[in-house]
Amino acid sequence: MARWMALSALVLASVAVKATAETDEFDAVDAQEALKQANGEQVAVKTAPFNPNDLFFLEAGSWAVAVLYMICYFIGKWQNKRIAEKWLEDAQPHLVEQFAYTGATANPPVGLLDEAKDNFKYYCTGRRFCSRFVGDLKLASRHDLFARLFRVIFPKNDYLVMPKL
């Protein structure tokens, strides 16, 4: 009984919606017939002229920012990686001398861990009275165009963080 009432209410609601739906008075008029005058000549339609350059500068500017962002991303990623590798090249002889195991893994040997484009970690262990050493390089976000522009106003330094463990 409840199903029957729900179904009938649904049917009545759909009929009510169709009855209240108003048809557009120009739906049946053909567009070509509307443009003809009484003598059969075609009437010129007045429309606003489309200027293809209206959105060109906005689109070109958007593409320029996107391309510049991608170029900045790859150059900044390369610069940060180079800085981290240079630090490792300078520090690794001292760390190998002080610790039995250096780097993130032994097989295959991985030195620096690239946690983010601006954050690198280096692990060492195997020294008496020292459970481990973690060198955390926190570099400036050279891969981010907007962070790079922000650093022009508010400069940021690169840091080597050695947390107390």
C-alpha positions in Angstrom: 0.0 0.0 0.0 2.8 2.4 0.9 4.6 1.6 -2.4 1.5 2.3 -4.3 1.0 5.7 -2.6 4.7 6.6 -3.2 4.4 5.7 -6.8 1.2 7.7 -7.3 2.7 10.7 -5.6 5.8 10.5 -7.9 3.6 10.3 -11.0 1.5 13.3 -9.8 4.6 15.3 -9.1 6.0 14.6 -12.5 2.7 15.6 -14.2 2.6 18.8 -12.1 6.2 19.7 -13.2 5.3 19.1 -16.8 2.2 21.2 -16.6 4.0 24.1 -15.0 6.9 23.9 -17.5 6.4 26.8 -19.9 7.4 26.4 -23.5 9.4 29.1 -25.1 7.3 31.1 -27.6 10.2 31.0 -30.1 10.9 27.3 -30.0 8.9 26.6 -33.1 10.2 29.4 -35.2 12.9 28.5 -37.6 15.9 30.8 -37.4 16.3 31.1 -41.2 12.6 32.0 -41.6 12.9 34.7 -39.0 15.6 36.4 -40.9 13.6 36.7 -44.1 11.6 39.9 -44.8 8.2 40.0 -46.5 9.7 40.4 -49.9 12.1 37.4 -49.4 15.3 39.2 -48.9 17.7 38.2 -46.2 17.9 40.5 -43.2 21.4 41.3 -41.8 21.7 40.3 -38.2 23.3 42.8 -35.9 25.6 41.2 -33.5 28.4 42.5 -31.4 31.7 42.0 -33.3 33.9 39.3 -31.8 37.4 40.5 -31.3 39.7 37.5 -31.1 42.3 39.6 -29.2 39.9 40.0 -26.2 41.1 37.0 -24.4 44.5 36.7 -26.1 46.5 38.7 -23.5 44.9 36.8 -20.6 45.6 33.4 -22.1 49.1 34.4 -23.2 49.8 35.7 -19.8 48.5 32.5 -18.1 50.7 30.4 -20.4 53.7 32.6 -19.8 53.3 32.2 -16.0 52.9 28.4 -16.3 56.0 28.1 -18.5 58.0 30.3 -16.2 56.8 28.3 -13.2 57.9 25.0 -14.9 61.3 26.5 -15.8 61.8 27.8 -12.3 60.7 24.4 -10.9 63.4 22.4 -12.8 66.1 25.0 -12.3 65.4 25.3 -8.6 65.2 21.6 -8.1 68.6 21.2 -9.8 70.1 24.0 -7.7 69.0 22.5 -4.4 70.2 19.1 -5.4 73.6 20.6 -6.3 73.9 22.4 -3.0 73.0 19.2 -1.1 75.5 17.1 -3.1 78.2 19.7 -2.5 77.5 19.6 1.3 77.7 15.8 1.2 80.9 15.9 -0.8 82.5 18.1 1.8 81.1 16.4 4.9 81.2 12.7 3.9 84.9 12.1 4.5 84.5 13.3 8.1 81.3 11.3 8.6 82.8 8.1 7.2 85.7 8.5 9.6 83.5 8.9 12.6 80.7 6.4 11.9 80.6 2.8 10.8 77.5 3.1 8.5 76.7 6.2 6.5 73.9 6.9 4.1 70.3 5.8 4.1 70.8 2.2 2.9 73.7 -0.1 2.3 72.5 -2.1 -0.7 72.2 -0.2 -3.0 74.1 2.6 -1.4 72.0 5.7 -1.1 73.6 8.8 0.4 71.2 11.7 0.6 67.5 11.1 0.9 65.4 13.6 -1.2 62.4 14.1 1.1 61.2 17.2 -0.7 62.6 19.5 -3.3 64.0 21.7 -0.5 64.7 19.1 2.2 67.4 16.5 2.2 68.4 14.0 4.9 71.6 12.1 5.6 71.8 9.2 8.1 74.8 7.9 10.0 75.1 5.2 12.7 77.6 2.9 14.3 79.5 5.1 16.8 79.9 4.3 20.4 77.6 6.2 22.7 75.8 7.7 19.8 72.7 5.9 18.5 72.5 7.8 15.2 73.2 11.0 13.5 70.7 12.7 11.2 71.7 15.6 9.1 68.7 17.5 7.8 69.4 20.1 5.1 66.6 22.6 5.0 67.2 24.7 1.9 65.3 27.6 0.4 62.4 26.8 -1.9 64.2 27.6 -5.1 61.8 25.4 -7.1 58.8 27.5 -6.3 58.4 30.7 -8.4 56.2 32.4 -5.8 58.5 31.5 -2.9 61.4 32.8 -4.9 59.7 36.1 -5.5 58.8 36.2 -1.8 62.4 35.6 -0.8 63.4 38.8 -2.7 61.5 40.7 -0.1 62.2 38.4 2.9 65.4 36.5 2.4 65.8 33.0 3.8 69.0 31.1 4.5 69.8 27.4 4.0 70.1 25.4 7.2 71.7 22.2 8.4 69.7 20.9 11.3 71.1 18.3 13.6 68.3 17.3 16.0 69.3 16.1 19.4 68.5 12.4 19.7 
